[in-house]
Amino acid sequence: MLAADGLVAEVMQLLATTFADHKQGIESQWHRGKEVSIEDLPLALRQYRSFFERLLSTRPPARP
């Protein structure tokens, strides 16, 4: 059980890091005065929505 907890924590950390990196990339483009693609924001929102939909749709396994 402890190994499963560690794996879940590792995956959650990886997801959080991935989203933070993506957000930072978009923000750094804005701060440098570069144009951000009109698709960058909707893409980021779709990724967040997809992640949270999958997270919320999971159900714990049935107990025997």
C-alpha positions, 0 to 999 in steps of 0.5 A: 500500500505504501508503494501505491501511495508513493506512485500516486504522489509521484504522478500527481507531482509530475502532472502539477509540474507539467501544468506549471511549466506550461503556464510559465511558458505562456506567461514568459511569452507575455512578459517578453512582449511576444505574441501568444498564439490564440490557441495557447490559452484554449489548449491549456484550458482543455488540458486542465479540464481533461485532467480534472474530469479524469480525476473526478471520474475515477472511483475507488475499487469495490471492496470484496 
